[in-house]
Amino acid sequence: MLREVDVWLRPGVQLLDVAGPLDVFSSATRYCKAVDPASSAARGYRTRLCATKPGLVPTAAGVQLCADTPTAALLRRRSSHATLLIPGDLDELDQPSDPELLRCIARWPGRVASVCTGAWQLARSGRLDGKRATTHWLAAPRLAADFPTVEVEQDALWVRDGDIWTSAGV
């Protein structure tokens, strides 16, 4: 089965938090093709870069990534086989969230995942209420303080709680 992964970008996103997962999904897709070439067309992952609006999004490293899918289009997604991935941004703890992104996270029918401080977006959307989660070890105490309904596991590299996945990041 071909699974879709939508990676959401905002200015200042950590390049590794985007590039690392994209590389993993690409490698997994190549592996699926190598193991079973006859059925490879329907197996693996299709990734998309998403942002408030399509176009270039500057990363914290200065590299620009090109988002091809606007956040508004994500709200129309209905596949329970799709994953929405929110990478971290070192400045996002004190930045306002995109309201469309928060609606998208709250309504997403499939798996929602975050890398590093991307957990803030999940928490702000309400998806982490009553759930276990993790984030970068330096930011974990603040996540727990800012969102007391979230059970923050400060020493975990990743946490899965139902259809929510969070990871510690760099």
Secondary structure, 3 states (H helix, E strand, C coil): CEEEEEEECCCCECHHHHHHHHHHHHHHHHHHHHHCHHHHHHCEEEEEEEECCCEEEEECCCCEEEECEEHHHHCCCCCCCEEEEECCCCCHHHCCCCHHHHHHHHHCCCEEEEEHHHHHHHHHHCCCCCCEECCCCCCHHHHHHHCCCCEECCCCCEEEECCEEEECCC
